[in-house]
Amino acid sequence: MRVMSEPWVAIIGVNEDGPTGLSEASRDALARAELVIGAPRHLQLLGVAGAPWPVPFSVDPVLQARGRRVAVLASGDPFWHGAGGSLMAALEPGEWVSYPAVSTFQLMANRLGWRLEECLCLGLHAAPLTRLRGLLGRGRRLICLLRDGAAVGELGAYLAGQGFADSALWVGEALGGSRERLVKIAAQEAGNMSFSAPVAVAILARGAGLPQASGLPDDIFDHDGQITKRPVRALTLSALAPRYGEVLWDLGCGSGSVSIEFLLAAEGSSAHAVEADATRGARAEANAARFGLGHRWRLHPGKALDVLDNLPDPDVVFIGGGASEALLAALWPRLPQGARLVMNGVTLETEALLYAAQARHGGSLLRIDLAEMGPLGLKRGWEASRPVVQWSVVK
């Protein structure tokens, strides 16, 4: 292996205009490369011989060529849903240099006259359409990369199923190239047309999205009755205080409603849910997937006491069920300084546990008494729910 005094990997952004769109620096890096790696489409656009990316995608071919000059081809901007981010996990700063081209997001925004800073840009070519669930709202503008032409129809059907059938879609094929085509349709019409890759879709959403406040309706989750009810969930999430990038433990997750709303409120956060009942665990996992959160929500089957050692250090912990003195005794030493713990109790035994824990560790206790209107003979009256005692503390 020969030692190089300059980066050995050149990441080159390629668009549908092929060599015409390459900068002088990109051309020079491509000319000096001993090995070119890219998607077959990119290799064909540039008219170069090279090695195609393996399927499923892996950066191993690049790493195995360490010591040679390698050119890596990527779509548009390599660091906007491109191969650049995948490579960074395995390369040191001095090993690579990037030559970005105009991204598909930029091309679409410029075709439509949209302010890019006011758009959400999503890579749905390798992610489920459910990622849109918590992002859709009246007037929201999104630009999405899709897997292929058939995915346009799938997107339209998904939007219609979420109540956004009247949303306007602009479908862009081969943007920036000689085959470019831009078609405007309604979401409900997408399944009636055929499109070819590469394809991107701009969405002007028309419909009512999810409420942005804590406490989503109970019936939006699949559950068997074991769910933290909406008003109590809203108070619980207020106590949990979701923040960007935090790690939540949801011990005794039930339907998963609390951890799902936590993730919806805190971008970049992740949840580790523990549930001893296999049926409930599977149901909670499916709920998280329907909200497009499967990549940030992970189920750990079993009892909390048995799996604590397998969980990453938390920033926040919620105990919704299965609390015991043994669990608290094992849990408290695991909490990092500054971690927040919220625990709800309904039974007298759990209340007693919370009173003792608050006396020992501090924090605050809140008793939640709620009543809802219900029928009372031919009239109406208040139906009281079981009181909930909530302990919240910062270690």
C-alpha positions in Angstrom: 0.0 0.0 0.0 1.4 3.4 -0.9 1.0 6.3 1.4 -0.9 9.3 -0.1 -0.5 12.9 1.1 -3.9 13.9 -0.1 -7.5 12.4 0.1 -7.8 9.1 -1.7 -11.6 9.2 -2.0 -13.3 11.8 -4.2 -17.1 11.9 -3.8 -18.5 13.3 -7.0 -22.1 14.5 -7.3 -23.7 13.6 -10.6 -26.9 14.9 -12.2 -29.0 13.8 -15.2 -27.0 16.2 -17.4 -24.0 13.9 -17.0 -20.6 15.2 -17.9 -22.0 18.6 -18.8 -22.9 19.4 -15.2 -19.5 18.4 -13.7 -17.3 21.1 -12.3 -13.7 21.3 -13.4 -12.6 19.9 -10.1 -15.0 16.9 -10.5 -13.7 16.2 -13.9 -10.1 16.3 -12.7 -10.8 13.9 -9.8 -12.6 11.6 -12.1 -9.7 11.6 -14.6 -7.2 10.8 -11.9 -9.2 7.9 -10.4 -7.9 4.4 -10.6 -11.3 3.0 -9.6 -14.8 4.4 -10.1 -17.7 3.2 -8.0 -21.3 4.3 -8.5 -24.8 3.3 -9.4 -25.1 1.8 -12.9 -27.1 4.9 -13.9 -24.3 7.3 -12.9 -21.7 5.2 -14.6 -23.8 5.2 -17.8 -24.5 9.0 -17.6 -20.7 9.7 -17.4 -19.8 7.0 -19.9 -17.1 5.6 -17.6 -16.3 2.0 -16.7 -16.5 1.2 -13.1 -17.8 -1.0 -10.3 -21.5 -0.7 -9.4 -22.6 -0.5 -5.8 -23.5 -3.9 -4.4 -27.1 -4.8 -3.6 -27.9 -4.5 -0.7 -25.9 -1.3 -0.5 -22.5 -1.4 1.2 -19.4 0.8 1.3 -17.1 -2.2 1.6 -15.9 -1.9 -2.1 -14.6 1.6 -1.3 -12.9 0.5 1.9 -11.3 -2.5 0.2 -9.7 -0.1 -2.3 -7.9 1.9 0.4 -4.5 3.0 -1.0 -5.8 3.6 -4.5 -7.4 6.7 -5.9 -11.2 6.1 -5.8 -14.0 8.2 -7.3 -17.4 7.6 -5.7 -20.4 8.7 -7.7 -23.5 10.0 -6.0 -26.7 11.8 -6.9 -26.5 15.6 -6.7 -25.3 16.6 -3.3 -23.7 13.4 -1.8 -24.5 14.6 1.7 -28.2 15.1 1.2 -29.7 11.6 1.4 -26.7 10.4 -0.5 -23.7 8.0 -0.2 -21.5 10.6 1.5 -23.1 10.2 4.9 -22.7 6.4 4.8 -19.0 6.7 3.9 -18.3 9.1 6.8 -18.7 6.4 9.4 -15.7 4.5 8.0 -13.4 7.4 6.8 -11.2 9.9 8.6 -11.5 13.6 7.7 -8.2 13.6 5.7 -9.2 10.6 3.5 -11.9 12.2 1.4 -13.0 15.3 -0.5 -16.5 16.0 -1.9 -17.5 17.8 -5.1 -21.3 18.3 -4.8 -23.6 19.1 -7.7 -27.0 20.7 -7.5 -29.4 18.5 -5.5 -32.7 17.2 -6.7 -34.4 19.2 -3.9 -32.8 22.4 -5.3 -33.9 21.5 -8.9 -37.5 20.9 -7.8 -37.7 24.0 -5.7 -36.3 26.1 -8.6 -38.8 24.6 -11.0 -41.7 25.5 -8.7 -40.5 28.8 -7.3 -40.6 27.4 -3.8 -38.4 28.8 -1.0 -36.3 25.8 -0.1 -35.9 26.9 3.5 -39.7 26.5 3.9 -39.8 23.0 2.5 -39.3 19.6 4.2 -36.9 17.5 2.2 -37.2 13.7 2.6 -35.4 10.7 1.2 -38.3 8.2 0.9 -36.4 6.1 -1.7 -35.1 3.9 1.1 -37.7 4.7 3.9 -41.4 3.9 4.4 -44.0 6.3 3.4 -45.2 6.3 7.1 -42.4 8.8 7.8 -44.9 11.4 6.5 -47.5 10.7 9.2 -46.4 13.2 11.7 -45.2 15.8 9.1 -48.3 16.3 7.1 -50.4 19.4 7.7 -52.5 22.0 5.8 -50.2 24.0 3.5 -47.1 22.0 4.4 -44.6 21.8 1.4 -42.5 18.7 1.1 -40.1 17.5 -1.6 -39.5 13.7 -1.5 -37.1 11.4 -3.3 -38.9 8.1 -4.3 -37.7 4.6 -5.1 -39.1 4.4 -8.6 -42.1 5.4 -10.8 -44.4 2.9 -9.1 -43.8 4.6 -5.8 -45.7 7.7 -7.0 -48.9 5.7 -7.0 -48.1 4.3 -3.6 -47.5 7.8 -2.3 -50.8 9.0 -3.7 -52.7 6.2 -2.1 -51.0 6.7 1.3 -51.8 10.5 1.2 -55.4 9.7 0.3 -55.6 7.2 3.2 -54.4 9.9 5.6 -57.0 12.4 4.5 -54.8 14.2 2.0 -56.4 13.1 -1.3 -56.7 16.6 -2.5 -53.0 17.5 -2.0 -51.3 18.8 -5.1 -48.3 16.7 -6.4 -45.7 17.8 -8.8 -43.9 14.6 -10.2 -40.5 15.3 -11.6 -38.7 12.7 -13.8 -35.0 12.9 -14.6 -34.8 16.5 -13.3 -32.0 18.5 -15.0 -31.5 16.1 -17.9 -32.8 15.7 -21.4 -35.6 13.4 -20.3 -36.9 15.9 -17.7 -40.7 15.9 -17.3 -42.7 17.8 -14.6 -46.4 16.8 -14.2 -48.9 18.3 -11.7 -51.7 16.0 -10.4 -53.8 15.5 -7.3 -52.7 12.8 -4.9 -55.8 10.7 -5.6 -54.9 10.6 -9.3 -51.4 9.3 -8.8 -52.3 5.7 -9.3 -53.8 6.4 -12.7 -50.5 7.5 -14.3 -47.1 5.9 -15.0 -43.7 7.4 -14.2 -40.1 6.4 -14.6 -37.1 6.8 -12.4 -35.3 8.8 -11.3 -38.3 10.5 -9.8 -39.0 13.1 -7.1 -42.4 14.5 -5.9 -43.2 17.9 -4.4 -46.3 17.9 -2.2 -48.5 20.8 -1.3 -50.5 19.2 1.5 -54.2 19.8 1.7 -55.8 18.2 4.8 -55.7 18.2 8.5 -52.6 16.7 10.1 -52.0 15.3 13.5 -52.6 17.7 16.5 -49.3 19.2 17.6 -50.2 19.3 21.3 -49.6 16.4 23.7 -52.4 14.0 24.2 -53.5 12.5 20.9 -56.9 10.8 20.8 -56.9 7.3 22.3 -58.5 5.8 19.2 -55.5 6.8 17.0 -53.6 4.0 18.7 -54.4 0.3 18.5 -54.8 -0.9 22.1 -56.7 -3.4 24.3 -57.7 -0.8 27.0 -54.3 -0.8 28.6 -53.4 2.7 27.5 -52.5 5.9 29.3 -55.6 7.8 28.6 -55.4 11.1 26.6 -55.7 13.7 29.5 -53.3 11.7 31.7 -50.9 11.2 28.8 -50.8 14.9 28.1 -49.8 15.6 31.7 -47.3 12.7 31.6 -45.6 14.1 28.5 -45.5 17.5 30.1 -43.6 16.0 33.0 -41.3 13.9 30.7 -40.5 17.2 28.9 -39.3 15.7 25.5 -36.1 17.3 24.1 -34.1 16.9 20.9 -31.9 13.8 20.7 -32.8 12.3 24.1 -33.1 8.6 24.9 -36.3 7.5 26.5 -37.0 4.3 28.4 -40.7 3.3 28.3 -41.0 0.5 30.9 -44.2 -1.4 30.7 -45.1 0.4 27.4 -48.6 -1.1 26.9 -49.8 0.4 23.6 -46.6 2.5 23.2 -48.7 5.7 23.2 -46.4 7.7 25.6 -43.1 6.8 23.9 -44.7 7.4 20.4 -45.8 10.9 21.4 -42.5 11.5 23.0 -40.7 10.8 19.7 -43.2 12.9 17.7 -42.5 15.8 20.0 -38.7 15.5 20.1 -36.9 15.2 16.7 -33.8 13.1 16.8 -34.9 11.3 20.0 -35.1 7.5 20.4 -37.2 5.2 22.6 -36.5 1.8 24.1 -39.7 0.2 25.1 -40.0 -2.7 27.5 -43.1 -4.9 27.6 -43.5 -8.3 29.2 -46.8 -9.2 27.4 -45.8 -10.4 23.9 -49.2 -9.4 22.3 -49.1 -5.9 23.7 -45.4 -5.6 22.7 -46.2 -6.5 19.1 -49.2 -4.1 19.1 -47.0 -1.3 20.4 -44.4 -2.0 17.8 -47.0 -1.9 15.0 -48.3 1.4 16.4 -44.8 2.9 16.2 -44.4 1.7 12.7 -47.7 3.3 11.6 -46.4 6.6 12.9 -43.3 6.2 10.8 -41.2 5.8 14.0 -39.9 2.3 13.6 -36.4 3.4 13.0 -36.4 5.3 16.4 -38.5 3.0 18.5 -37.2 -0.3 19.7 -39.0 -3.1 21.6 -37.3 -5.1 24.3 -39.5 -8.0 25.2 -39.5 -9.1 28.8 -39.7 -7.8 32.3 -38.0 -4.5 33.0 -35.8 -6.0 35.8 -34.5 -8.6 33.3 -33.5 -6.2 30.5 -32.2 -3.1 32.2 -28.6 -4.1 31.6 -29.3 -4.3 27.8 -30.5 -0.8 27.5 -28.4 2.3 26.7 -28.1 5.0 29.3 -31.4 7.0 29.4 -32.1 10.8 29.6 -35.7 10.1 30.5 -37.5 7.2 32.0 -41.3 6.5 32.1 -42.7 3.7 34.2 -46.3 3.0 33.1 -46.7 -0.4 34.5 -45.1 -3.2 36.5 -43.6 -1.0 39.1 -42.1 -2.6 42.2 -39.6 -1.8 45.0 -37.1 -4.2 43.4 -37.4 -2.3 40.0 -36.9 1.1 41.6 -33.9 -0.3 43.6 -32.3 -1.6 40.4 -33.3 1.4 38.3 -32.1 4.3 40.4 -28.3 3.4 40.3 -28.6 3.1 36.5 -29.9 6.6 36.0 -27.2 9.2 35.0 -27.0 12.4 36.9 -29.6 14.8 35.5 -31.9 12.0 34.1 -35.6 12.5 34.5 -37.9 9.8 35.9 -41.7 9.9 35.7 -43.9 7.2 37.2 -47.7 6.8 37.3 -49.6 4.8 39.8 -53.2 3.8 40.1 -53.3 1.1 42.8 -53.0 1.8 46.5 -49.9 -0.4 46.6 -48.2 1.6 43.8 -49.2 4.9 45.5 -47.5 3.7 48.7 -44.4 2.9 46.6 -44.4 6.3 45.1 -44.8 8.1 48.4 -41.8 6.2 49.8 -39.7 6.8 46.7 -40.5 10.6 46.8 -39.5 10.7 50.5 -36.2 8.9 49.7 -35.2 10.6 46.4 -37.2 13.9 46.3 -39.1 15.2 43.3 -42.8 16.1 43.2 -46.0 14.2 43.5 -49.2 15.0 41.6 -52.6 13.5 42.1 -54.7 13.5 39.0 -58.5 13.3 39.5 -60.5 13.5 36.3 -64.2 13.0 35.4 -66.0 13.0 32.1 -69.6 13.6 31.3 -71.7 10.4 30.8 -75.3 9.3 30.8 -77.1 9.1 34.1 -80.5 7.6 33.5 -82.3 10.0 31.2 -79.9 12.8 32.1 -76.2 13.3 32.3 -73.6 13.3 35.1 -70.0 13.1 35.8 -68.2 9.7 35.6 -65.0 9.8 37.7 -61.9 8.0 36.5 -59.6 6.2 38.9 -57.2 8.8 40.4 -53.6 8.6 39.2 -50.6 9.6 41.3 -47.6 10.8 39.4 -44.1 11.0 40.7 -41.5 13.0 38.8 -37.9 13.5 39.8 -34.6 14.6 38.4 -31.6 12.6 39.7 
